[in-house]
Amino acid sequence: MRKIKFNNLFWRISAVFFVLLTFVGLTYVYITDHYSEKYFEQVNQRLNRHIAADIAAHSEPLVNGKVNEKEIEKMFDGVMNINPSLEIYLLDNNGKILSFYAPEKKILLDRINLIPVKQFINTNGNELITGDDPRHPDSKKVFSVAPVINNDVQQGYIYVVLSGDKYVSVSKNLSGNYLLQVGSRAMILTLLATLVVGLIIIQIITRNFTRILEVMQKFSKGDMTARINMQSSGEINQVSEIFNEMADVLTSNIDKLKELEILRRELVANVSHDLRTPIAIIRGYIETLQMKDITLTPSERKAYLDTIADSVSKLEKLVNELFELSKLEANQTKPLKEPFFISELISDIIYKYQLLAKEKKIDLVSFLSTELPMVIADIGLIERVMQNLLDNAIKFTPDCGKIIVRTEGGDDGVSITVTDTGEGIPEHEQDKILSRYYTSGNFRQSKNSSGLGLAIVKKILDLHNSPLIINSKINQGTSFTFILPLYKNN
């Protein structure tokens, strides 16, 4: 048998766990980088939200709606000396760019969307708001904005991009190095710590599965006593309990199969003996008839033929019983239930058996109530039950004995009891006497019984959900009782 590699599960789970940790770590770094950038943008905007207002307060870039070139040049020079990373745009009231200060003196937009501008003014820059970047139309930047007031009339806006190209370039270099150093170290340390703890936990879990697999392997190799002793709880304990229950059921079934196999061999031997006996008798008498055909008297010839006919009848009966029992065990016989009076059926059967009982000087009596309600059952099968019970009673009742058949009504149905004054059944055999594979050895030898009659009775009554109750005492007799349900006319 192929040896089970118990560590496969551990390494597979460990590999999956490591991949998941790596994915979580990278996701963590990405999220940290993203929100760190947002955080710094908001800090930058919050700290510099008044820049545009300060520029507008200390300059007059627009006079009567016209650009004041000298003032703008002075304003741009002052800003460049203070903070060259800023990009400043002069807008009219519609957002059109009238003038600007930006690196390389090159922009791609001629107008700024005023919706973020008005949101910034309404919130006074207390919320993170991004606006258009004229040099990079596809990106949004944090900004500061303030209206340009001249003679109490708004002339336009001062729009300042706080994170210009120089700021972005320096910020990316610094943040990239920072995240690379801090993020990578933190991720590696976190991954290692989590991996170690995870591997220990996985080892504990897979160790239990390893123990289960070892027990299963022992059981599969034939150790029927192998069981899982697991102290843990949860699903692993449930797996252990299910396996132990399954092992108990399999062991029990194997024991039963072994027992049935022994009984089957006994039955084959017994039935073979029953078949050989009449066949041997038939062959012997036929050979005698052939050898002494001329010398036999008519009375001797008749006696020989009667013996052959009797053996043929016994052989035919045995074969029919085997065939009938096989059909019952294969569930090929389906009861056709119908209402009838059980006392009438039993009365007819007893009448047929009176002659056979008289030949053995057996007193066959019945106590059948004529006031019983109808029962529901298969008439033909119940007739077969009564025939087998009476055959059994006559066979094991000595001469001058007595057989009593009784019917009684009850709440559950009508009970039928067949009682004889035979030799009785030993107590240790009463539970086995109804099995197809069991026949009392003493009975077989003394009564030439195949032992299939009662097995057929049990199978038929099983189809009617009615157990066969045995009450027997040695040298005092035996009674068989079964109950048929009442017919309920809806």
N, C-alpha and C positions, 0 to 999 in steps of 0.2 A: 504494500500500500504506500502511496506517495506520502512523504512526511510533510506535515503542515508547517509552514514557516510562520511562526507566531509573531515575528517582529515586523511583518509586512504592514499590518494595520497601523502600528506605531509610526513607521517612517512615512506612510502615506498621509496620515493625519498631520504629522509634523510638517511635511512639505506644504500641504494646503494651508496650515496655520501660518507658516512663514510667508507664503505668498500673500495671504490676507493681511498680515502685519505690515508687509512692505507696501502694499496698496494703501492701507490706512495711513502709514507714515507719510507717503508721498502726497496723499490727499490733505493731510494735516499741514504739510509745508506749503502746499498751494493755497489753502484757505488762509493760513497765517500771512502769507505774502500779500494775498489779495486784500484782506482786511487791514493789514498794516499800512498798505498804500492808501486805502481810504481814510485811515486814521490820520496819517500825516497830512493828507490833503485837507482834511477838516481842521486840523491844528493850524496849518498854514493859512487857510482862509480866515479862521477865527482871529488869529494874531494880526493879520494884515487887512482886515475888512475895512479899516478906516483910511487906507492909503489913497484911494480914489477921492474920498471926501477931503483929505488934506491937500491933495494936488489942486482940486477944484477951488478950495478956500483960499489958496495962496497964488492964484493965477487967473487970468482972464483970457482963455484960449478962444472964446467966441464973443464978438461984440456985435450986437444987433443982427445975429444970425450969420455973421461973416467970420472967417478964420483969421485970428490975429497971429500972423506968421512969427513976428518977433517974440511974442509971449510964448508961443508954442516952442520955438527954438530954445528959449531960456528955460522953459519947463522941462523939455527933454534932456537938456544938458545937466540940469540939476538932478534929475532922476537917475541918469546914467552914472553920475559921480557917486550917488548914494547907493544904488542897488542896480547894477547892470543886468541882473537876471530878469527884471521886469519888462513886460511888453505893454506899451501904452497906446490906446486908440481913442481918438476923438470922434464922437458920433453925433449925428444930428438927432432930432426927436423921433425919426423913423428908423433909426438904427444904421443909417448909411455911414460908412467910414469916410470921414473928411480928412483926417491926417493920422499919422501913427509913428511910433518909434518901435522898431523891431530889428533884430539882427538881419543883415544882408538886404535890408530895405525891400523885402519881397513878401507879399501876401497873396493868398489864393481866394479870399472872400472879399467882397465889397460891401457886405452888409452883415450885421449881427442880429441874431434872433432876440427880440426884446422880452419874450416871455420869462426866461430865466433872470433877465435884468430886473424886471419888475418884482419878481419873487424875492430877489436878494434885497431890494429896497424895502419891501413890505416886512420882511423878517429881520431886517437890520443885520444881515449876515450871520445870524445865530444858527442857521441850519446849513448842512452841506449842500451847496447848489453848484452845479457845473454848467458852463456856457460854451459858446462857440470859440474855437481857436482859429483865427483867420489864416494862420500859416499851415494849419493841419485840419482841414474841414472834416475829416473822418473821426477826429478825437474830440473829447470834451475836457475842459480845464477848469480848475477853480479860479475865481476872479474876484475882483473888487470893483464896484461901480458906484458912481455918484452923479447926480444931475448937475449940470452947469447952469447957474442962475445969474442973470444979468438984468439989473433994474427990475427985480422981482418977477422976471419972466424966464421960464426954462428955455435955454437955448439948445441944449443937447445933453450928452453924457460923457464923462470920463470913464473909460472901460479899461481896466488893468488886468492882464493875464498874469497871475501870480507865479505860475509854474511854467516859465518860458523854456526855450530849448536848452539854455545853459543850466538852468535849475534841474530840468529833467535828466540831462546827461549826467551831472554830478550826483543827483539823487539815485539814479539807477546803479551807478558804479558803487556807491557807498552801500545802498540797500542790498545789492547783489552780493557784495563781499560779506556783509553782515549776516544775511540769511544763509549764505553758503557755510559760514563758520558756525554760527549759533544753531541754525536749523539742522544742518547735517549732524552736528555733534549731539544735539538734543534727540534727533531722530534715532541715531545709532545707539545712544545710551538707552533710550526708551525701548527700541526694538530688542536690544540684547536682554534687558531686564524682563520685558514681557515674554520674550522667547524662552528664557530659562524657566520662568514660572509656568508658562504654558506647557513646556515639555515635561516638567515634573507632573503637572496635572494630567496630561495625556498619558504619561507612563503609568500613573495610578489607575486611570480608567482602563487602558488597554491591558494592564496586568490582570484585571478581573476577567476580561474577555479571553486572555491567554489561559487562565485557569479553566474557564468554561470549555475552550477548544480542546484542552488536554483531556478533560473528562469525557468529552464527546468522542475523541479519538480512541480512548480506552474502551468505551462502550461499543464503538463500531468494530473493534477487534475481538469482541466477544466477552468482555468483562461486564456481565449483566448486573453486577453489584455497584458499578461506578455511579456515583451521585455527586452533585455539585453542592458543596457547603459554602454558602455565601452569606457574609454578615452585613453586606451593604444593603441599602434600600433603593427604591426607585425602579427604573426599567431593567437594570441589570439583575436585581433580585427577582423581578417578574420572569425574566428569561430563564433564570435558574429554576424557579418553581415550575414553570411550564415544562422544561426539559425533564425534571425529576418526575413530574406527573406522567409525562409521555413514556419515560423509561419504565415506570411502575406498570403502566397499562401494557406496554410491549412485553415486559417480563411475564405479567399475568397471562397475557394471550398466548405466549410461547409455551408456558406451563400447561395451559388448557389444551393447546394443540398437541403437545406431547402426550397428554392423557388421552385425548380423543384418538390419537394415532394408535396408542396401545389398545384401546377399546375397539377401534376399527379392525385391527389385526385379529382380535379375538372374534369379532363378528364374522370376518371372512372365514376364519377357521371353523367357527360353529356352523355357518351357512353351508360351507363346503361339505361339512360332515352330513348336514341334513340333506344336501343334494345327492351325496354319494350313497347314502343308505337306501332310499327308494330306487335309485338307478341300479344299485347292486342287486336288490331284490328282484327288480324287473328283469334284469339280464339273467340272473340265476334261474328264475322260473321259465323264462323263454328258452334258455338253453336246455333245461330239463324237458320242456315240451318237445323241443326238436329231437332230443336224443331218445326219448321214450314215447314218441308219438304213437307207435303201434301198440305198445304194451299198456298204456294208461287206460284206466277205466273211465267211464263218463263222469263219475263223481269226483275222481282225482283231477281230471281235466278241468272240471268246473271250479274246484277249490283253487287250483293253480291260477286260473284266469281271474277269479275273484281277488286273489292276493295281488296279482299284477294290477288290476283295476284300482284296488285300494292304494297301492303305491303310486300309481299315476295321479290319483286324486290328491294325495299328500304333496307330490311334486308340483302339481299344478297350483295348489293352494299356496305353497311357499313362493313360487315364482310370482304369483299374483300379488302376494303381500309385499314382496320386494319392490315390484313395479309401482304399487300403490303408494308405498312409503316414499319412494324416490320422487314421485310426482308431488306429494305433499311437501317434502323438504325443498323442492325446486319452485314452490309456489305456483305450480301449474294448475292446481285445483282451487277454484274459486267457489265459495259457498253461495248458493242461490237461495236466499232466505225467504221464507214465506210463513204465514201463520197456520198453525195446526194444533190439534189436541194431542198432547204427548201421551196421555193415558191410552188413547185408542191405538196409537202406533205401537206402544209397548205390549198391549194386549194381543195384537196380531203376531208380534215377534215371539211372545211366550207360547202362544198356541203352536207355532212351528217347532219349538224346542221341547215340547212336552214328551214327544216320542223318544227323542234322544236321552232325555232325563230318565224316563222309565227304563230304558235299556240298562242304565247304571244304577237303577233303584234309588234315584235321587228325587226327593220331594221338591218340585219346583212350584212355589206359591208366589202370589202377588197381592199387594195391597195398593190398588190404584183408585184414586179418588176421581169420581166422574164429574165433580163440581169445580174442577180446576179451570182457570181461564186459559185461553190459547197462548202458546209460546211462539216466538219468532226464531226460526233456524232453518238450516238445509235438511229437509226430511231424509234424503238419501244418505247424507253423511251421518246424521244422528242414528239412523237405522244401522249403519255400519258400526257405530260406537257400541250400541246395545248388543249386536251380534258378537263382537269381539269380547265384550265383558262377560256375556253368557258362555261363550266358548271357553274362556279362561276359567270361569267358575266351575263349569262341568268337568273340565280337564283336571282341576286340582281338588275337586271335592270327592272324597272316597265314597264307595258304595254305601247306600242307605243314609247318605248325608242329606243336607237340605240347602236350598238356594231360595232367597227371598228378594223380590223386586218390589221397591216401594217408591211412591211418588207423594210429595208433600208440597203444599203451596206456601209462599212466603212473600214478604214485601219486595225482595230483590228478584224473585222469579220462582220457578218450579224446580225443586231438587229431585233428582233421580238417584236412587241408591240400589246397588246390587251387592248382596251379602251372601257369602258361602260359609260352610262349616269345614273348610279344607284345612290343610296343615299350616297355613299362615305364611307370612313373609318376615324374615328376620328384620329387626329394627334397623340394622346397619345397611340393609339392602333396599329399604323402602324409598330412599331418595334417588336411587339409581335404577330402580326397576322399570321406569318409564323411558329410559334412554334406549335409542336404537342400538347402541353399541354395548349394551349390557344385558346379560341374562344370567339368572342364578344357575350355577352349575348343577346343583342337586335337582332343581326342577327340570332342567333339560334332560338329564340322564334318566330321571324317573318318569317323565311325562312326554318325552320326545317333542319338546316345544322349541319352536324357532325363536320365540321371544319377541316377535315383531308385532303381535296383536296389540299390546298395550302401548307400544311406541306409536302405532297408527292412531289409537284412541287419543293420545295426548296431542298429536299434531292436528287432528280434526277439532278437538276442543279448543286448541290455541286459535284456530281460525274463528271460533265463536267467542273468544275472550272469556273462556270459562275454564278455570283450573280443575284438575282431577284430584280429589282429596282421597288419600289412602288411610285406612284405619285397620291395622292388622295385629294379631297376637298369635304366637306360635301355638299350634295344636288347638286353636279356638276358632280360626277362620279369618276372613278378610272381607272388608266392605269398601267399595268404590263409589264415590259420590261426585256428582257434577250438577251445576245449576244452569238452566236455560232462562233467558230473559222473557218477561211477559210481552205479549203483543199489545201495543198501544194504538188504538184506532183513533187517528186524528180526524 
